[in-house]
């Protein structure tokens, strides 16, 4: 079968070069006997718009543009990028590159989507996720060490001087003790660079000390970061004294002012809010627990690693330091379900998926088992109105079942690979059942919605 190509051309003014590049690509493709459709994004708007079916059936995409072009709809396709000038001068080379290009594998697609999301994210979200990313290694290591300690007996750590006691000290007091200061410190670091790190960590330490938890850490991190950022802009020193700012003035003022504000203004209200949240979560039973699981599960699937997903994940991860483990179990199970469901869907109804999608399904299975929800992104990008509702239904059911079963998870990542460890997750059999049920529901719903490929 002859390969088909699609292309997009765009220039800043949207007049001459947009259409000259399109014409050059069409002539070069015709000379090679290749079918190509070129969408022009010119001054009069989008002309010759590419349809979903045309993109799906294309071997590769050429983007010849000097202006921003949305590439999200081309997820899973090889993309050749060039300027309009290059397309005008050497369209034949671009056609040859497109014909020889290989489709990115699923891991490459996930990495590209993550990078694009990070670049587009609003400032506050980037700052928060910077803190969360630095906090996660402490949470993972601490949670696993605590679970290993429990393997010797649920109360074995209470005997001083024993290995379980030392593991609990390292994991519980050490790693978990640093969680909130690290979260707050790197939020502030993201905002104000290195001078914000010490004030942010002190804010997190003070929040943890009074039980304000991750809520206090987040507020303290943003407070410290923006305080130091604006102090840095406001304090003007002679050139000879400028070096004092990052090593003396900013840390001193930042730590002092942030610390006093945390102690006198923020700590008590944040501790009260955190205490109320913990009591509410621990008191959830029956329908209330199921509703929370439904909400967290749907959030995990909605944008697969985007802001809504990360909000649910951050909420559950932050609660680990407060010994509230049920939301983390629901979140990880629901995050595993979308890629696992899409893998199963490609097995149950292969005629509804392209060859590339069937291959992507195999990789999605590994990503799903590893709790990498982004493994479902290529399927959602290609058919969002069918895939996203289906995976949300499956993940919502998984989250609800996990909460209804009372499953608790001690670690914030690792997927199926950490589950065989003793005491990492409670009610392991029921937890696996929740993931399996959500996976099957996802596959069945998406296959009911999707048509058979021509």
Residue pairs with C-beta under 8 A, 6 or more apart in sequence:
2 33
2 34
2 35
3 34
3 35
3 59
3 60
3 99
4 34
4 35
4 36
4 37
4 54
4 57
4 58
4 59
5 29
5 34
5 35
5 36
5 37
5 58
5 59
5 60
5 61
5 62
5 95
5 98
5 99
6 36
6 37
6 38
6 39
6 50
6 54
6 55
6 58
6 61
6 62
7 22
7 25
7 36
7 37
7 38
7 39
7 61
7 62
7 63
7 64
8 38
8 39
8 40
8 41
8 50
8 61
8 62
8 63
8 64
8 65
8 69
9 17
9 18
9 19
9 21
9 22
9 25
9 38
9 39
9 40
9 41
9 64
9 65
9 84
9 87
10 18
10 40
10 41
10 42
10 64
10 65
10 66
10 67
10 69
10 84
11 17
11 18
11 21
11 65
11 66
11 67
11 84
12 66
12 67
13 43
14 41
14 42
14 43
14 44
14 67
15 42
15 43
17 66
17 84
17 85
17 88
18 40
18 41
18 42
18 43
18 84
19 40
19 42
20 84
20 88
21 64
21 84
21 87
21 88
21 91
22 38
22 40
24 87
24 88
24 91
25 36
25 38
25 62
25 64
25 87
25 91
25 94
25 95
26 36
26 38
27 91
28 91
28 92
28 94
28 95
29 35
29 36
29 95
31 92
32 92
32 95
32 96
32 99
34 95
34 99
36 62
36 95
37 48
37 50
37 54
38 48
39 46
39 47
39 48
39 49
39 50
40 46
40 47
40 48
41 65
41 67
41 69
50 73
52 73
52 382
52 383
55 61
55 73
55 74
55 77
56 354
56 382
58 77
59 77
59 78
59 98
59 99
59 101
60 77
60 78
60 79
60 80
60 98
60 99
60 101
61 74
61 77
61 78
61 79
61 80
61 98
62 79
62 80
62 82
62 87
62 94
62 95
62 98
63 69
63 71
63 79
63 80
63 81
63 82
64 81
64 82
64 83
64 84
64 86
64 87
64 94
65 81
65 83
65 84
66 83
66 84
66 85
71 79
71 116
72 113
72 116
72 381
73 381
75 109
75 113
75 377
75 378
75 381
75 382
76 103
76 104
76 109
76 356
76 357
76 360
76 378
76 381
76 382
77 103
78 98
78 101
78 102
78 103
78 104
80 94
80 97
80 98
80 101
82 94
86 94
87 94
103 356
104 112
105 360
105 363
106 360
106 363
106 364
106 367
106 375
106 378
107 363
107 367
109 360
109 377
109 378
110 367
110 372
110 374
110 375
110 377
113 305
113 374
113 377
113 381
114 305
114 374
117 305
117 306
118 126
118 129
121 129
121 307
124 222
125 307
125 310
126 190
127 187
127 190
127 191
127 221
127 222
127 225
128 187
128 218
128 314
129 310
130 186
130 187
130 189
130 190
131 182
131 183
131 184
131 185
131 186
131 187
131 190
131 217
131 218
131 221
132 183
132 310
132 313
132 314
132 317
133 186
134 182
134 183
134 185
134 186
135 179
135 182
135 183
135 186
135 317
136 317
136 412
136 413
138 175
138 176
138 178
138 179
138 182
139 175
139 176
139 179
139 317
139 320
139 321
139 411
139 412
140 411
140 412
140 413
140 414
141 171
141 175
142 170
142 171
142 172
142 174
142 175
142 176
142 179
143 171
143 176
143 320
143 410
143 411
143 412
143 424
144 171
144 410
144 411
144 418
144 421
144 424
145 167
145 168
145 170
145 171
145 172
145 175
146 167
146 168
146 171
146 172
146 176
146 410
147 410
147 411
147 421
147 422
147 423
147 424
148 167
148 171
148 421
149 156
149 157
149 164
149 165
149 167
149 168
149 171
150 156
150 157
150 164
150 422
150 423
151 421
151 422
151 423
152 162
152 163
152 164
153 164
154 423
156 162
156 164
156 165
157 164
157 165
157 167
157 168
158 165
159 165
176 320
176 321
177 208
179 208
179 214
179 320
179 321
180 204
180 205
180 207
180 208
180 213
180 214
180 216
180 217
180 321
181 201
181 202
181 204
181 205
181 208
181 217
182 201
182 204
183 204
183 214
183 217
183 218
183 221
183 318
184 200
184 201
184 203
184 204
184 207
184 217
184 218
184 220
184 221
184 224
185 197
185 198
185 200
185 201
185 204
185 221
186 197
186 200
186 221
187 200
187 217
187 218
187 221
187 222
187 224
187 225
188 196
188 197
188 199
188 200
188 201
188 203
188 221
188 222
188 224
188 225
188 228
189 196
189 197
189 200
189 225
190 196
190 225
191 222
191 225
191 226
191 228
191 229
192 224
192 225
192 226
192 228
192 229
192 232
192 250
192 254
194 246
195 228
195 232
195 245
195 246
195 250
195 251
195 254
196 224
196 225
196 228
196 229
196 254
198 251
198 254
198 255
199 224
199 225
199 227
199 228
199 251
199 254
199 255
199 257
199 258
199 259
200 220
200 221
200 224
200 225
200 258
202 224
202 255
202 258
202 259
202 262
203 217
203 220
203 221
203 223
203 224
203 258
203 259
203 262
204 216
204 217
204 220
204 221
206 216
206 220
206 259
206 262
206 263
206 267
207 213
207 215
207 216
207 217
207 219
207 220
207 262
207 266
207 267
207 270
208 216
208 217
208 321
210 216
210 267
210 268
210 271
211 271
211 274
211 275
212 220
212 266
212 267
212 270
212 271
212 273
212 274
213 270
213 271
213 274
213 278
213 318
213 319
213 321
213 322
214 274
214 314
214 317
214 318
214 319
214 321
214 322
215 270
215 273
215 274
215 277
215 318
216 262
216 266
216 267
216 270
216 271
216 274
217 318
218 318
219 266
219 270
220 258
220 262
220 266
223 258
223 261
223 262
223 266
224 254
224 258
227 254
227 257
227 258
228 250
228 253
228 254
231 249
231 250
231 253
231 254
232 245
232 250
235 245
235 249
235 250
237 244
237 245
274 322
278 319
278 322
278 324
281 292
281 319
281 324
281 326
281 327
282 324
284 292
284 326
284 403
289 326
289 403
289 404
289 406
290 400
290 403
290 404
291 400
292 327
292 330
292 403
293 330
293 334
293 396
293 399
293 400
293 401
293 402
293 403
293 404
294 396
294 397
294 399
294 400
295 396
295 399
296 312
296 315
296 316
296 327
296 330
296 331
296 334
296 399
297 330
297 331
297 333
297 334
297 337
297 392
297 395
297 396
297 397
297 398
297 399
297 400
297 402
297 438
298 334
298 392
298 395
298 396
298 399
299 308
299 309
299 311
299 312
300 309
300 312
300 313
300 331
300 334
300 335
300 338
300 373
300 395
300 399
301 309
301 334
301 335
301 337
301 338
301 373
301 376
301 388
301 391
301 392
301 394
301 395
301 396
302 308
302 309
302 388
302 392
303 309
304 338
304 373
304 374
304 376
304 377
304 380
304 391
305 373
305 374
305 377
309 335
309 373
312 331
313 331
313 335
313 412
315 327
315 331
316 327
316 328
316 330
316 331
316 332
316 412
317 328
317 412
319 325
319 327
319 328
320 328
320 410
320 412
325 408
325 409
325 410
325 426
326 402
326 403
326 406
326 407
326 408
327 403
328 408
328 409
328 410
328 411
328 412
329 402
329 403
329 407
329 408
329 409
329 425
329 426
329 431
330 398
330 399
330 400
330 402
330 403
330 407
331 399
332 371
332 409
332 412
332 413
332 415
333 398
333 399
333 401
333 402
333 407
333 431
333 434
333 435
333 438
334 395
334 396
334 398
334 399
334 402
334 438
335 371
335 373
335 395
336 368
336 369
336 371
336 373
336 398
336 415
336 416
336 435
337 368
337 391
337 394
337 395
337 398
337 435
337 438
337 439
337 442
338 368
338 373
338 375
338 376
338 391
338 394
338 395
338 442
339 364
339 365
339 367
339 368
339 372
339 373
339 374
339 375
339 376
340 364
340 365
340 368
340 369
340 435
340 439
340 442
341 368
341 376
341 390
341 391
341 394
341 438
341 439
341 440
341 441
341 442
341 443
341 446
342 361
342 364
342 375
342 376
342 379
342 387
342 391
342 442
342 443
342 446
343 361
343 362
343 364
343 365
343 368
344 439
344 440
344 442
344 443
345 352
345 353
345 361
345 442
345 443
345 446
345 447
345 450
346 353
346 357
346 358
346 360
346 361
347 361
348 443
348 444
348 447
349 447
349 450
349 452
350 358
351 452
351 453
352 447
352 450
352 451
352 452
352 453
353 361
353 450
353 453
354 453
357 378
357 379
357 382
360 378
360 379
363 375
364 375
364 376
364 379
366 375
367 374
367 375
368 375
368 376
368 415
369 415
369 416
369 417
370 414
370 415
370 416
370 417
371 413
371 414
371 415
372 415
376 387
376 391
379 387
379 446
380 387
380 388
380 391
383 450
386 446
386 449
386 450
387 446
389 445
389 449
390 442
390 445
390 446
390 449
391 442
391 446
393 441
393 442
393 445
394 438
394 439
394 440
394 441
394 442
394 443
394 445
395 438
395 442
397 437
397 438
397 441
398 434
398 435
398 437
398 438
398 439
399 438
401 430
401 433
401 434
401 437
401 438
402 431
402 434
405 427
405 430
405 431
405 433
405 434
406 426
406 427
407 425
407 426
407 427
407 430
407 431
407 434
408 425
408 426
408 427
409 424
409 425
409 431
410 423
410 424
410 425
411 418
411 424
418 424
418 425
419 425
419 428
419 431
419 432
425 431
